[in-house]
Amino acid sequence: SYSTDGSLVSVPSEEYAYYNEIDKSKLGLLRVPQVQSYKGLVFGCFDPEAPSLVDFLGDMTYYLDILLDRVDGGTEVISGVHKWKMRG
C-alpha cells in the first residue's frame, strides 16, 4: 500500500515472498504530469509535452458525447459483477 504522498509503505507477504529485500524508497508512485478529465472520465498522461486531452481525442469527442450524454442525469456506473450470456 502507498501513503498519501505516494511512497510505498507495505507490500503483501513482503517477508515471505520478497525476503524483506524490497527497497521501498525506490518503488513509490510516479507523479503524472498531465491529468485532465472529459465528461467525468479522468485521463492521465506521463508525457508532459503531449497535446491537451481534447486535442488528443479530436473527433472521438463526438462519439464520447453520444455515449455519455444519452440521459440528462449523466452516466451511472453500477458496481459489481455483470455477466452477459448469449446463445449462439
C-alpha positions as semicolon CSV with decimal commas, in nm:
position;residue;x (nm);y (nm);z (nm)
1;S;0,000;0,000;0,000
2;Y;0,101;0,359;-0,051
3;S;0,088;0,667;0,169
4;T;-0,088;0,984;0,061
5;D;0,242;1,126;-0,067
6;G;0,288;0,824;-0,298
7;S;0,564;0,648;-0,108
8;L;0,544;0,270;-0,075
9;V;0,454;0,174;0,279
10;S;0,395;-0,201;0,273
11;V;0,382;-0,498;0,039
12;P;0,161;-0,805;0,095
13;S;0,362;-1,106;0,214
14;E;0,679;-0,898;0,199
15;E;0,862;-1,118;0,448
16;Y;0,782;-1,447;0,274
17;A;0,760;-1,350;-0,092
18;Y;1,039;-1,094;-0,106
19;Y;1,250;-1,190;0,197
20;N;1,227;-0,829;0,323
21;E;1,467;-0,723;0,046
22;I;1,246;-0,464;-0,122
23;D;1,384;-0,111;-0,131
24;K;1,056;0,073;-0,077
25;S;1,222;0,411;-0,124
26;K;1,268;0,330;-0,496
27;L;0,918;0,194;-0,560
28;G;0,691;0,486;-0,484
29;L;0,421;0,608;-0,719
30;L;0,521;0,840;-1,001
31;R;0,358;1,181;-1,037
32;V;0,152;1,205;-1,355
33;P;0,244;1,533;-1,530
34;Q;-0,088;1,574;-1,710
35;V;-0,424;1,481;-1,557
36;Q;-0,736;1,602;-1,733
37;S;-1,099;1,497;-1,744
38;Y;-1,367;1,480;-2,010
39;K;-1,733;1,419;-1,925
40;G;-1,633;1,278;-1,587
41;L;-1,370;1,039;-1,726
42;V;-1,023;1,103;-1,587
43;F;-0,719;1,063;-1,811
44;G;-0,353;1,071;-1,712
45;C;-0,053;1,116;-1,942
46;F;0,310;1,065;-1,843
47;D;0,436;1,281;-2,133
48;P;0,448;1,645;-2,020
49;E;0,486;1,755;-2,384
50;A;0,178;1,570;-2,510
51;P;-0,114;1,768;-2,655
52;S;-0,414;1,852;-2,439
53;L;-0,673;1,581;-2,386
54;V;-0,933;1,747;-2,610
55;D;-0,675;1,789;-2,888
56;F;-0,568;1,426;-2,849
57;L;-0,926;1,296;-2,854
58;G;-1,010;1,505;-3,159
59;D;-1,318;1,375;-3,341
60;M;-1,357;1,097;-3,084
61;T;-1,526;1,351;-2,855
62;Y;-1,831;1,327;-3,083
63;Y;-1,868;0,956;-3,003
64;L;-1,793;1,003;-2,633
65;D;-2,063;1,270;-2,621
66;I;-2,315;1,032;-2,780
67;L;-2,226;0,760;-2,532
68;L;-2,204;0,971;-2,218
69;D;-2,482;1,224;-2,280
70;R;-2,763;0,977;-2,351
71;V;-2,958;1,072;-2,037
72;D;-2,996;1,407;-1,863
73;G;-2,855;1,287;-1,531
74;G;-2,532;1,162;-1,686
75;T;-2,385;0,816;-1,699
76;E;-2,421;0,598;-1,392
77;V;-2,156;0,343;-1,302
78;I;-2,303;0,031;-1,144
79;S;-2,058;-0,171;-0,939
80;G;-2,047;-0,545;-0,900
81;V;-2,003;-0,836;-1,136
82;H;-2,203;-0,823;-1,456
83;K;-2,237;-1,138;-1,664
84;W;-2,380;-1,149;-2,012
85;K;-2,480;-1,479;-2,167
86;M;-2,596;-1,509;-2,525
87;R;-2,698;-1,820;-2,704
88;G;-2,522;-1,861;-3,033
